Amino acid sequence: MDLQLSGKRALVTGSTAGIGFAIATELAREGVAVVLNGRSEERVAQAVQRLQAAVPQAQVRGVAADVATAVGCDLLAQASAGVDILVNNFGIFDPQPFGAIDDAQWQRFLMPT
């Protein structure tokens, strides 16, 4: 499939495994230069290697930064400035009915500390 994304740059948070890694892989297959993100240098490096093995022509690099913190967000923003596509795959949640989530919980879910 050609989504006409070739030449774009993307940041995918939480992309060392699972859905985030799958998204990053498909973007790389479309010709997007991808920035992988995770909390651990080791996991990020492993994910970069796996993506390059899966998509040999991929332009990929990794940034270890914990986006659950303001410091991590700043680091990641500086390291991936100028991206065209942001896939925010990071998140936390507590399984409960939507209407039972108060403002303080939403802030915890969506805003770094």
TORPA-4810 file (N, C-alpha, C, O; in nm, 3 decimals):
<nodes>
NODE_1_0.084_-0.117_0.000_0.000_0.000_0.000_0.089_0.124_0.000_0.188_0.128_0.072_M
NODE_2_0.055_0.222_-0.079_0.130_0.347_-0.081_0.045_0.457_-0.020_-0.049_0.506_-0.082_D
NODE_3_0.080_0.495_0.101_0.008_0.601_0.171_0.066_0.739_0.141_0.023_0.839_0.200_L
NODE_4_0.163_0.746_0.050_0.228_0.870_0.008_0.293_0.942_0.127_0.282_1.063_0.142_Q
NODE_5_0.360_0.863_0.209_0.430_0.917_0.325_0.581_0.918_0.308_0.654_0.964_0.397_L
NODE_6_0.628_0.867_0.196_0.772_0.859_0.173_0.836_0.997_0.190_0.787_1.098_0.138_S
NODE_7_0.947_0.998_0.264_1.019_1.122_0.287_0.976_1.195_0.414_1.039_1.293_0.453_G
NODE_8_0.869_1.149_0.478_0.825_1.210_0.602_0.906_1.155_0.718_0.976_1.054_0.705_K
NODE_9_0.897_1.222_0.833_0.965_1.177_0.954_0.861_1.156_1.064_0.773_1.240_1.082_R
NODE_10_0.873_1.045_1.137_0.774_1.011_1.240_0.841_0.976_1.372_0.951_0.919_1.375_A
NODE_11_0.773_1.010_1.479_0.808_0.967_1.614_0.695_0.879_1.663_0.579_0.919_1.661_L
NODE_12_0.731_0.759_1.708_0.633_0.668_1.767_0.677_0.642_1.910_0.778_0.576_1.933_V
NODE_13_0.600_0.693_2.007_0.633_0.669_2.147_0.592_0.527_2.185_0.502_0.469_2.124_T
NODE_14_0.659_0.473_2.285_0.627_0.336_2.329_0.638_0.236_2.216_0.548_0.155_2.196_G
NODE_15_0.748_0.241_2.143_0.758_0.162_2.019_0.865_0.055_2.019_0.912_0.014_1.913_S
NODE_16_0.905_0.007_2.136_1.005_-0.100_2.139_0.944_-0.238_2.123_1.016_-0.335_2.103_T
NODE_17_0.810_-0.248_2.132_0.742_-0.378_2.119_0.595_-0.353_2.089_0.548_-0.239_2.088_A
NODE_18_0.524_-0.460_2.063_0.379_-0.455_2.050_0.327_-0.365_1.940_0.385_-0.356_1.832_G
NODE_19_0.216_-0.299_1.970_0.148_-0.214_1.872_0.238_-0.101_1.825_0.242_-0.070_1.705_I
NODE_20_0.312_-0.038_1.917_0.401_0.072_1.878_0.506_0.028_1.779_0.535_0.099_1.682_G
NODE_21_0.565_-0.088_1.803_0.667_-0.139_1.711_0.605_-0.173_1.576_0.665_-0.147_1.472_F
NODE_22_0.486_-0.230_1.577_0.417_-0.264_1.451_0.386_-0.137_1.371_0.401_-0.136_1.249_A
NODE_23_0.344_-0.032_1.438_0.316_0.095_1.370_0.444_0.150_1.309_0.445_0.191_1.193_I
NODE_24_0.552_0.151_1.387_0.680_0.202_1.338_0.729_0.121_1.218_0.782_0.178_1.122_A
NODE_25_0.710_-0.010_1.222_0.752_-0.096_1.111_0.675_-0.063_0.984_0.734_-0.051_0.876_T
NODE_26_0.545_-0.047_0.995_0.464_-0.014_0.877_0.498_0.124_0.823_0.501_0.143_0.701_E
NODE_27_0.524_0.219_0.910_0.567_0.352_0.863_0.700_0.342_0.789_0.718_0.405_0.684_L
NODE_28_0.794_0.263_0.842_0.923_0.245_0.776_0.904_0.181_0.638_0.972_0.218_0.542_A
NODE_29_0.812_0.086_0.627_0.785_0.022_0.498_0.729_0.123_0.397_0.745_0.106_0.276_R
NODE_30_0.664_0.227_0.447_0.609_0.333_0.361_0.714_0.437_0.324_0.684_0.532_0.251_E
NODE_31_0.838_0.421_0.374_0.945_0.515_0.340_0.958_0.630_0.439_1.023_0.730_0.410_G
NODE_32_0.896_0.616_0.555_0.904_0.718_0.659_1.030_0.694_0.743_1.058_0.581_0.781_V
NODE_33_1.104_0.800_0.772_1.216_0.792_0.865_1.157_0.789_1.006_1.084_0.881_1.044_A
NODE_34_1.187_0.685_1.082_1.118_0.661_1.208_1.211_0.678_1.328_1.326_0.633_1.327_V
NODE_35_1.158_0.744_1.432_1.226_0.752_1.561_1.150_0.659_1.656_1.032_0.681_1.684_V
NODE_36_1.220_0.555_1.705_1.163_0.465_1.804_1.189_0.521_1.942_1.288_0.590_1.965_L
NODE_37_1.099_0.493_2.034_1.113_0.543_2.171_1.073_0.437_2.272_0.978_0.361_2.253_N
NODE_38_1.150_0.433_2.379_1.121_0.349_2.494_1.199_0.403_2.612_1.274_0.500_2.598_G
NODE_39_1.182_0.342_2.727_1.248_0.393_2.848_1.390_0.343_2.864_1.471_0.409_2.929_R
NODE_40_1.423_0.229_2.806_1.552_0.165_2.828_1.639_0.171_2.703_1.594_0.141_2.592_S
NODE_41_1.766_0.212_2.722_1.861_0.215_2.610_1.871_0.078_2.543_1.873_0.069_2.420_E
NODE_42_1.876_-0.027_2.625_1.890_-0.162_2.572_1.770_-0.201_2.484_1.788_-0.251_2.373_E
NODE_43_1.650_-0.178_2.534_1.529_-0.215_2.457_1.516_-0.131_2.330_1.473_-0.181_2.226_R
NODE_44_1.553_-0.005_2.339_1.547_0.081_2.221_1.646_0.031_2.116_1.612_0.022_1.998_V
NODE_45_1.768_0.000_2.158_1.870_-0.050_2.064_1.825_-0.182_2.000_1.842_-0.201_1.879_A
NODE_46_1.768_-0.270_2.080_1.718_-0.397_2.024_1.605_-0.373_1.924_1.599_-0.439_1.820_Q
NODE_47_1.516_-0.280_1.953_1.405_-0.250_1.863_1.456_-0.191_1.731_1.405_-0.223_1.624_A
NODE_48_1.555_-0.104_1.740_1.614_-0.048_1.618_1.672_-0.159_1.532_1.650_-0.161_1.410_V
NODE_49_1.744_-0.252_1.592_1.801_-0.365_1.517_1.692_-0.451_1.455_1.704_-0.491_1.339_Q
NODE_50_1.585_-0.480_1.530_1.475_-0.562_1.476_1.407_-0.493_1.360_1.372_-0.557_1.261_R
NODE_51_1.387_-0.363_1.371_1.321_-0.292_1.262_1.410_-0.289_1.138_1.362_-0.308_1.027_L
NODE_52_1.539_-0.265_1.157_1.631_-0.265_1.043_1.638_-0.402_0.977_1.655_-0.411_0.856_Q
NODE_53_1.627_-0.508_1.056_1.626_-0.643_0.999_1.498_-0.668_0.920_1.500_-0.733_0.815_A
NODE_54_1.387_-0.617_0.971_1.258_-0.638_0.905_1.240_-0.551_0.782_1.175_-0.591_0.685_A
NODE_55_1.300_-0.431_0.785_1.288_-0.336_0.674_1.428_-0.283_0.646_1.466_-0.177_0.696_V
NODE_56_1.506_-0.357_0.564_1.647_-0.322_0.544_1.672_-0.179_0.495_1.775_-0.120_0.528_P
NODE_57_1.580_-0.123_0.419_1.599_0.014_0.368_1.553_0.120_0.468_1.558_0.239_0.437_Q
NODE_58_1.510_0.080_0.586_1.454_0.172_0.685_1.555_0.276_0.731_1.673_0.246_0.751_A
NODE_59_1.507_0.396_0.747_1.581_0.502_0.815_1.523_0.506_0.956_1.413_0.556_0.977_Q
NODE_60_1.598_0.455_1.052_1.545_0.442_1.187_1.652_0.479_1.288_1.770_0.448_1.272_V
NODE_61_1.608_0.545_1.392_1.696_0.570_1.506_1.611_0.563_1.631_1.488_0.570_1.626_R
NODE_62_1.676_0.548_1.743_1.605_0.532_1.869_1.645_0.636_1.970_1.758_0.685_1.971_G
NODE_63_1.550_0.669_2.058_1.575_0.762_2.167_1.516_0.701_2.294_1.395_0.678_2.303_V
NODE_64_1.602_0.676_2.392_1.555_0.627_2.522_1.517_0.747_2.605_1.601_0.830_2.639_A
NODE_65_1.388_0.757_2.639_1.338_0.867_2.722_1.205_0.824_2.781_1.120_0.769_2.710_A
NODE_66_1.186_0.849_2.908_1.062_0.813_2.977_0.962_0.926_2.960_0.974_1.030_3.025_D
NODE_67_0.863_0.906_2.875_0.766_1.012_2.848_0.660_1.025_2.957_0.566_1.102_2.942_V
NODE_68_0.676_0.952_3.066_0.589_0.970_3.182_0.643_1.082_3.271_0.583_1.114_3.374_A
NODE_69_0.756_1.140_3.232_0.815_1.250_3.309_0.837_1.370_3.219_0.854_1.356_3.098_T
NODE_70_0.836_1.488_3.279_0.862_1.611_3.203_1.002_1.610_3.145_1.023_1.654_3.031_A
NODE_71_1.098_1.562_3.221_1.238_1.555_3.173_1.247_1.464_3.050_1.311_1.500_2.951_V
NODE_72_1.183_1.349_3.057_1.184_1.256_2.944_1.117_1.316_2.822_1.164_1.300_2.710_G
NODE_73_1.006_1.386_2.843_0.936_1.451_2.731_1.025_1.556_2.666_1.032_1.565_2.543_C
NODE_74_1.092_1.636_2.748_1.182_1.738_2.694_1.295_1.675_2.613_1.326_1.721_2.503_D
NODE_75_1.355_1.570_2.667_1.463_1.500_2.597_1.415_1.447_2.463_1.482_1.465_2.361_L
NODE_76_1.300_1.382_2.462_1.248_1.325_2.339_1.211_1.433_2.238_1.236_1.418_2.119_L
NODE_77_1.151_1.541_2.285_1.114_1.651_2.196_1.238_1.712_2.130_1.236_1.741_2.010_A
NODE_78_1.344_1.730_2.206_1.467_1.785_2.150_1.532_1.689_2.051_1.585_1.731_1.948_Q
NODE_79_1.527_1.561_2.083_1.593_1.460_1.999_1.515_1.428_1.872_1.569_1.368_1.780_A
NODE_80_1.389_1.468_1.867_1.307_1.435_1.749_1.237_1.558_1.692_1.129_1.548_1.635_S
NODE_81_1.298_1.672_1.709_1.239_1.797_1.658_1.217_1.788_1.508_1.297_1.730_1.435_A
NODE_82_1.108_1.846_1.463_1.082_1.854_1.320_1.013_1.733_1.260_1.008_1.720_1.138_G
NODE_83_0.958_1.643_1.343_0.888_1.529_1.286_0.757_1.575_1.222_0.697_1.674_1.264_V
NODE_84_0.715_1.501_1.120_0.589_1.530_1.050_0.472_1.454_1.110_0.358_1.497_1.101_D
NODE_85_0.503_1.338_1.170_0.400_1.247_1.220_0.433_1.212_1.364_0.546_1.173_1.395_I
NODE_86_0.334_1.225_1.452_0.349_1.181_1.590_0.245_1.074_1.618_0.125_1.095_1.599_L
NODE_87_0.292_0.958_1.662_0.203_0.852_1.709_0.232_0.836_1.857_0.335_0.780_1.895_V
NODE_88_0.142_0.886_1.940_0.161_0.877_2.084_0.101_0.746_2.134_-0.016_0.739_2.170_N
NODE_89_0.183_0.643_2.134_0.141_0.509_2.173_0.159_0.485_2.322_0.117_0.382_2.374_N
NODE_90_0.220_0.579_2.393_0.241_0.567_2.536_0.112_0.602_2.610_0.037_0.690_2.567_F
NODE_91_0.087_0.535_2.718_-0.026_0.572_2.800_-0.039_0.482_2.921_0.011_0.369_2.923_G
NODE_92_-0.106_0.534_3.021_-0.141_0.454_3.138_-0.292_0.465_3.155_-0.354_0.556_3.101_I
NODE_93_-0.350_0.374_3.228_-0.493_0.379_3.251_-0.528_0.291_3.370_-0.451_0.205_3.411_F
NODE_94_-0.646_0.315_3.422_-0.705_0.228_3.522_-0.837_0.181_3.463_-0.919_0.264_3.425_D
NODE_95_-0.859_0.051_3.454_-0.983_0.002_3.395_-1.103_0.039_3.483_-1.120_-0.014_3.593_P
NODE_96_-1.184_0.130_3.434_-1.305_0.173_3.504_-1.396_0.243_3.404_-1.351_0.282_3.297_Q
NODE_97_-1.523_0.259_3.438_-1.614_0.325_3.345_-1.568_0.468_3.313_-1.517_0.537_3.401_P
NODE_98_-1.586_0.510_3.191_-1.543_0.641_3.144_-1.593_0.752_3.237_-1.516_0.840_3.276_F
NODE_99_-1.720_0.748_3.272_-1.779_0.851_3.355_-1.727_0.855_3.497_-1.748_0.954_3.568_G
NODE_100_-1.659_0.750_3.540_-1.606_0.745_3.676_-1.466_0.807_3.688_-1.412_0.815_3.798_A
NODE_101_-1.409_0.849_3.577_-1.274_0.905_3.577_-1.283_1.054_3.605_-1.341_1.128_3.525_I
NODE_102_-1.227_1.099_3.718_-1.233_1.242_3.751_-1.117_1.318_3.685_-1.028_1.258_3.625_D
NODE_103_-1.121_1.450_3.698_-1.020_1.535_3.633_-0.878_1.503_3.678_-0.786_1.503_3.596_D
NODE_104_-0.860_1.475_3.805_-0.725_1.443_3.854_-0.671_1.316_3.788_-0.553_1.309_3.755_A
NODE_105_-0.758_1.217_3.770_-0.714_1.094_3.703_-0.681_1.121_3.557_-0.581_1.069_3.506_Q
NODE_106_-0.762_1.202_3.487_-0.731_1.236_3.348_-0.595_1.304_3.339_-0.517_1.275_3.249_W
NODE_107_-0.568_1.395_3.431_-0.438_1.461_3.431_-0.326_1.359_3.447_-0.224_1.368_3.378_Q
NODE_108_-0.343_1.264_3.538_-0.242_1.160_3.558_-0.223_1.075_3.434_-0.111_1.038_3.400_R
NODE_109_-0.334_1.042_3.366_-0.329_0.958_3.246_-0.258_1.030_3.131_-0.183_0.967_3.056_F
NODE_110_-0.282_1.159_3.116_-0.244_1.229_2.994_-0.128_1.326_3.008_-0.070_1.367_2.907_L
NODE_111_-0.092_1.364_3.126_0.012_1.466_3.143_0.130_1.409_3.218_0.112_1.337_3.317_M
NODE_112_0.251_1.438_3.174_0.369_1.390_3.246_0.380_1.458_3.383_0.329_1.568_3.405_P
NODE_113_0.447_1.389_3.472_0.468_1.444_3.606_0.598_1.519_3.615_0.631_1.572_3.721_T
</nodes>
